[in-house]
Every structure is written in C-alpha cells, then in structure tokens.
Amino acid sequence: MPSLFLVALLLAADVPPAPDVLKSLWKARDLQDRATLQRIASEVTAQAQKQIGDAEANYRAALTQSALAEVATEVRDKAQAKAASETGMKAAERAVALKSDRAEYHRIWGTLCGQAAAAIGGLGALKYGRCALDEVNKALEIDPKSSINHLSHGVGNYYLPQALGGGLDLAIKDFQQAAALDTKSAEPHLWLGVALRKANRNSEARQELQKAVQLNPARLWAKQQLEKTPAN
C-alpha cells in the first residue's frame, strides 16, 4: 500500500492542526514541493517531541510526515518515503495511545503504515500492511460517515490483492462512497480515476480525473494522472 493511502490527506481531518500549517502543507503537497514539506515536517515533529504527552501535537507531526511520504512516493523516492513514514508512525502511535477514541488518529496511523509498506516491500510490507488495515478499519468503526476514512480504506483495497480480501471492485466502491460523502473533495475523484483506469475503463477514468483537477487545479499529481490516461 502506497503513501497515498493516504492520502490523502486530509482536509476532512476531525482534529485539524493549526490553519497556517495546514495551508502551507497542502500547498506544498499539491506542488510536490519536497523541500518545503521536509521543512514543515521537521519543525512540527521537533515541536511534538517537546510535547510528548500532547495527542494533537503528535497527530500534527504524523500528518506532516505522511504528506512528505506521499509526495516522496509520487516521485519514486522510496528512501525518503520510508524515513518519513517510519518517523510519522511513532508520532501517530503516541497520539492513539493518548486518545484512542479519535478516528483521525487511527486513520493517519494506518495511512503511515501503508506508506511504509509501499516503501519497504517484501516482509516489511506484510508487517506494516496489517497495521494499515487494522487502523483504518478502526477509524471506520469510530466514524463510518467520514469521507476520508472511506478514501483511505479504498486505497488499501486498491493495493490489496483480491485473494487477500481487497481488489479493484471494492476500491471503486470505497472511492464512490468517499466522493458522495464529501462532494467538494478532489481526492476521491483522483483515486476513483486511477482505479477505473486500472480496470480498463479509461473514458470513465478521465471523467473522474478531470473532476479532480477541476476541484483542485493546483494538484500536480492529478494532472499527471490525467495526462497518462488514454481517451478510451
């Protein structure tokens, strides 16, 4: 499972970090600006380490590391994706230990586990893949009406083989549900487009990717996916 198992990311987070941090974070994510993402993640993580008993501070650190891991995966820098996701997992685990009733804390932990699995591969992927599945399922159990929880679940199903309980059909349903729950979010349409393309439904895929670009014109990765999707 890759970083965008995550993806996502997150504007629907039920425990929002400071607005200025979020604004800068998502702008850098959209532009694939790794230098800025690394600076933000380092600063926020350092702050969290000074507030080890503060659940939200640890969550913010996890979220920023996840955004860095996401873009590192998009540009195929597995070393950076691995380092960021492993750092973020420690912060997310602390957040969950402090406040286990927060769905978003479980979701970001699961996202980071998925990002680590994608970066490491092999036996490491099996280990972190279980963490990813368990934590996102817990997030959905706590908040089944959260768009971002369904999005993260869908990304997991996208990368999990059908023989192991995942597959494209389940992923597509998850992404459709995520889009229905948050009509203003570009991310469900982006991932739905990617999944439909993999299912050889290129015309539908392009429609979803065009919708993603329309909703968030700054998202470079969405534009890249649209460009590589055949018309039919």
C-alpha positions as CSV (number, residue, x, y, z in Angstrom):
1,M,0.0,0.0,0.0
2,P,1.4,3.3,-1.0
3,S,1.6,6.6,0.6
4,L,-1.5,8.0,-0.9
5,F,-3.2,5.5,1.3
6,L,-3.5,8.3,2.4
7,V,-3.6,10.1,1.1
8,A,-4.9,11.6,1.4
9,L,-4.7,13.9,3.4
10,L,-7.0,15.1,4.9
11,L,-8.8,18.3,4.7
12,A,-11.6,16.4,6.4
13,A,-9.5,15.6,9.5
14,D,-11.6,15.8,12.6
15,V,-8.7,17.2,14.7
16,P,-7.2,20.0,12.5
17,P,-3.7,21.2,13.0
18,A,-3.0,25.0,13.1
19,P,-4.6,26.6,9.9
20,D,-1.4,28.2,8.8
21,V,0.5,24.9,9.0
22,L,-2.3,23.1,7.0
23,K,-2.4,25.8,4.3
24,S,1.3,25.6,3.7
25,L,1.4,21.8,4.0
26,W,-1.3,21.2,1.3
27,K,0.1,23.8,-1.0
28,A,3.5,22.1,-0.9
29,R,1.8,18.7,-1.3
30,D,-0.1,19.9,-4.3
31,L,3.1,21.3,-6.0
32,Q,5.2,18.3,-5.0
33,D,7.5,20.7,-3.2
34,R,9.5,18.3,-1.1
35,A,11.9,20.9,0.3
36,T,9.0,22.8,1.9
37,L,7.3,19.6,3.1
38,Q,10.5,18.4,4.7
39,R,11.0,21.7,6.5
40,I,7.4,21.7,7.8
41,A,7.6,18.1,8.9
42,S,10.9,18.6,10.7
43,E,9.7,21.6,12.5
44,V,6.3,20.1,13.6
45,T,8.0,16.9,14.6
46,A,10.5,18.7,16.7
47,Q,7.7,20.6,18.4
48,A,5.9,17.3,19.1
49,Q,8.9,15.8,20.7
50,K,8.9,18.6,23.2
51,Q,5.2,17.9,23.9
52,I,5.3,14.1,24.1
53,G,2.1,13.9,26.1
54,D,0.1,16.1,23.8
55,A,-2.0,14.0,21.5
56,E,-2.7,16.7,19.0
57,A,0.9,17.7,18.7
58,N,1.8,14.1,17.9
59,Y,-1.0,14.0,15.4
60,R,0.3,17.1,13.6
61,A,3.7,15.5,13.4
62,A,2.2,12.3,11.9
63,L,0.2,14.2,9.4
64,T,3.1,16.3,8.1
65,Q,5.3,13.3,7.8
66,S,2.6,11.5,5.9
67,A,2.3,14.3,3.4
68,L,6.1,14.2,2.9
69,A,6.0,10.4,2.4
70,E,3.1,10.8,0.0
71,V,5.0,13.1,-2.3
72,A,8.2,11.1,-2.0
73,T,6.2,8.1,-3.3
74,E,4.8,10.1,-6.1
75,V,8.3,11.0,-7.3
76,R,9.5,7.5,-6.6
77,D,11.9,8.3,-3.8
78,K,11.4,5.2,-1.6
79,A,14.2,6.1,0.8
80,Q,12.6,9.4,1.8
81,A,9.1,7.8,1.8
82,K,10.4,5.1,4.2
83,A,12.1,7.6,6.6
84,A,9.1,9.9,6.7
85,S,6.5,7.2,7.2
86,E,8.5,5.5,10.0
87,T,9.0,8.8,11.8
88,G,5.3,9.6,11.4
89,M,4.2,6.1,12.7
90,K,5.9,6.8,16.0
91,A,4.0,10.0,16.4
92,A,0.7,8.5,15.3
93,E,1.1,5.6,17.7
94,R,1.7,8.1,20.6
95,A,-1.4,10.1,19.6
96,V,-3.6,6.9,19.6
97,A,-2.2,5.8,22.9
98,L,-3.2,9.2,24.4
99,K,-6.6,9.4,22.8
100,S,-7.8,6.2,21.3
101,D,-11.3,7.4,20.6
102,R,-10.2,9.7,17.8
103,A,-10.9,8.2,14.3
104,E,-8.5,10.5,12.6
105,Y,-5.6,9.4,14.8
106,H,-6.2,5.8,13.8
107,R,-6.6,6.8,10.1
108,I,-3.3,8.6,10.0
109,W,-1.5,5.8,11.7
110,G,-3.0,3.3,9.2
111,T,-2.0,5.6,6.3
112,L,1.6,5.8,7.5
113,C,1.8,2.1,7.9
114,G,0.6,1.8,4.3
115,Q,3.2,4.2,3.2
116,A,5.9,2.3,5.0
117,A,4.7,-0.9,3.4
118,A,4.9,0.5,0.0
119,A,8.4,1.9,0.5
120,I,9.9,-1.2,2.2
121,G,8.2,-4.0,0.3
122,G,8.8,-7.7,1.0
123,L,8.2,-9.0,4.5
124,G,8.1,-5.4,5.7
125,A,5.1,-4.8,3.6
126,L,3.3,-7.7,5.2
127,K,4.1,-6.4,8.7
128,Y,3.0,-2.8,8.0
129,G,0.1,-3.9,5.8
130,R,-1.6,-5.5,8.7
131,C,-1.2,-2.3,10.8
132,A,-2.6,-0.3,7.9
133,L,-5.7,-2.5,7.6
134,D,-6.3,-2.7,11.3
135,E,-6.0,1.1,12.0
136,V,-8.1,2.2,9.0
137,N,-10.8,-0.3,9.9
138,K,-10.8,1.1,13.4
139,A,-11.2,4.6,12.1
140,L,-14.2,3.5,10.0
141,E,-15.7,1.8,13.1
142,I,-15.5,5.0,15.0
143,D,-16.6,7.3,12.2
144,P,-18.3,5.4,9.3
145,K,-19.6,8.6,7.7
146,S,-16.2,10.2,7.2
147,S,-15.2,10.6,3.6
148,I,-11.5,10.4,4.3
149,N,-11.9,7.2,6.1
150,H,-13.6,5.6,3.1
151,L,-10.9,7.1,0.9
152,S,-8.1,5.6,2.9
153,H,-9.9,2.2,3.0
154,G,-10.3,2.4,-0.8
155,V,-6.6,3.0,-1.3
156,G,-5.9,0.0,0.9
157,N,-8.3,-2.2,-1.2
158,Y,-6.7,-0.9,-4.4
159,Y,-3.3,-2.3,-3.5
160,L,-4.5,-5.4,-1.6
161,P,-5.0,-8.4,-3.9
162,Q,-8.5,-9.8,-4.3
163,A,-7.2,-13.1,-2.9
164,L,-6.4,-11.3,0.4
165,G,-9.7,-9.5,0.6
166,G,-9.1,-6.4,-1.4
167,G,-9.3,-5.7,-5.1
168,L,-10.5,-3.1,-7.6
169,D,-14.2,-3.6,-7.2
170,L,-14.1,-2.9,-3.5
171,A,-11.7,0.0,-4.0
172,I,-14.0,1.6,-6.6
173,K,-17.0,1.3,-4.2
174,D,-15.0,2.9,-1.4
175,F,-13.9,5.8,-3.6
176,Q,-17.5,6.4,-4.8
177,Q,-18.7,6.4,-1.2
178,A,-15.9,8.9,-0.2
179,A,-17.0,11.2,-3.1
180,A,-20.6,11.0,-2.1
181,L,-19.8,11.9,1.5
182,D,-17.7,15.0,0.5
183,T,-18.7,16.4,-2.8
184,K,-16.0,19.2,-2.6
185,S,-13.0,16.9,-2.1
186,A,-10.9,16.2,-5.2
187,E,-9.1,13.2,-3.7
188,P,-11.9,10.6,-4.1
189,H,-12.2,11.5,-7.7
190,L,-8.5,11.3,-8.2
191,W,-8.3,7.8,-6.8
192,L,-11.5,6.7,-8.5
193,G,-10.0,7.8,-11.8
194,V,-6.8,5.8,-11.1
195,A,-8.8,2.7,-10.1
196,L,-11.1,2.9,-13.2
197,R,-8.0,3.2,-15.4
198,K,-6.6,0.1,-13.9
199,A,-9.9,-1.6,-14.6
200,N,-9.5,-0.5,-18.3
201,R,-12.4,1.9,-18.0
202,N,-10.5,4.8,-19.5
203,S,-13.3,7.0,-20.5
204,E,-14.8,6.9,-17.0
205,A,-11.4,7.3,-15.5
206,R,-10.7,10.5,-17.5
207,Q,-14.1,12.0,-16.3
208,E,-13.1,11.4,-12.7
209,L,-9.6,12.8,-13.1
210,Q,-10.9,15.8,-14.9
211,K,-13.3,16.3,-11.9
212,A,-10.3,16.0,-9.6
213,V,-8.4,18.7,-11.5
214,Q,-11.4,20.9,-11.6
215,L,-11.9,20.7,-7.8
216,N,-8.2,21.2,-7.1
217,P,-6.4,22.7,-10.1
218,A,-3.1,23.0,-8.1
219,R,-2.8,19.3,-7.6
220,L,0.1,18.3,-9.8
221,W,-0.3,14.6,-9.3
222,A,-3.9,14.7,-10.5
223,K,-2.8,16.5,-13.7
224,Q,-0.1,13.9,-14.2
225,Q,-2.6,11.0,-13.9
226,L,-5.0,12.7,-16.3
227,E,-2.2,13.1,-18.9
228,K,-1.3,9.4,-18.8
229,T,-4.9,8.2,-19.1
230,P,-5.9,7.2,-22.6
231,A,-9.2,8.7,-24.0
232,N,-10.7,5.2,-24.5
